[in-house]
Amino acid sequence: MKKLILLCMVFVFSNTFFAQTVTEKKAKAKTEKAKADVKKKAKETKEKAKKEATKAKKDVKEKAAKTEKKAKETKEKATKEVEKATKLKKDGTPDKRFKDAEKETKASATGKAKSAEGKAKAEGNKAKAKVKKSAAEEKEDMKETAASKAAEKKVADKATGTYKGKKVFTGPRGGKYYINKNGNKTYIDRDGEE
């Protein structure tokens, strides 16, 4: 009789033992599936951010090409105007009385052309600098650290609003800035204010 009871007890305990491993396996499978889903979503968002970044870079390149083209056109226009401005005698030879004026017009035309070209390059550089950051980079910038909070308390300038979730301060000469996550002042462009 004791053997029979003992055999039944072993049978009951062995069933509960195996039942626990089955539930553990199910839980493990669920967690692995959840991890796989998270990895898949992270991969998709990373690819999406990468596509947006490449699109933004392409737009900037196109804009820079347009501005360079415009600068070349203005340079060509200026040189044509200089050529037209040269004074000729009735027989078609250049008039030496206007030689100094011709030099001045050529110099001013080349100066204007170079100026236009420099402005076009500057616009292209500004556009490149303003390429949107990825969502992860923006999130990293938004974090406040102990250093930034301490620096914010030390600032004696006047707080005037918010920018990207940070307090905006106005300095003694009118410059606007905020305290970044490292505790340093980051100035805001006048045309970049929101």
Residue, then its C-alpha position, 0 to 999 in steps of 0.5 A: m500500500k505504501k508503494l502504491i501511495l508513493l507511486c501516485m505521489v511521484f506521478v502527481f509531482s512529476n506532472t506538476f513539474f513538467a507543467q511548470t516547464v511548459t508555462e515557462k516555455k510559453a512565457k519565454a516564447k512570448t518574451e522572445k516574440a516581443k523582443a523580435d517585434v521591438k527589434k523590428k520596429a526599431k529597425e523600421t524607424k531607423e530606416k525611416a530616419k535614414k531615408e528622411a536624412t538622405k532626402a534632406k541631403k538631396d534637397v540641400k544639394e539641389k538647392a546649392a546647385k540652383t544657387e551656384k547656377k544663379a551665381k554663374e548667370t549673374k557673373e555672365k550678365a555682369t561680364k556682358e554688361v562690361e563688354k557693352a559698356t566699352k566705348l568705341k570710336k566711329d571706326g570701331t577701335p576703343d576710345k582711350r579717353f574712357k580707358d579708366a572708366e572701362k577699368e572701373t566698370k570691369a572691376s566693379a562687375t567682377g566684384k559684383a560677380k564674386s559677391a553674388e557667388g559668395k552669397a550663393k555659397a553662403e546660402g548653400n552652407k546655411a541650408k546644409a547646416k539647417v538639415k534636420k536632425s534625426a529624431a534620436e538626435e533631437k531627443e538627445d538634445m532635449k535631455e537636461t543634465a545636472a550641469s545644464k540645470a546648475a548653469e541655468k540657475k547661475v545665469a543672471d540674464k532675463a528669461t524671455g520664452t522657450y525654444k525646443g523645450k528649453k528656457v530662452f535667455t536674453g543677454p546684455r547685448g540682445g542675443k538669445y540663447y538657451i542652456n544645453k544639456n552640457g551646461n553651455k550657452t547655445y545661441i539661437d539664430r535670429d532667423g531660426e527663432e520660433 
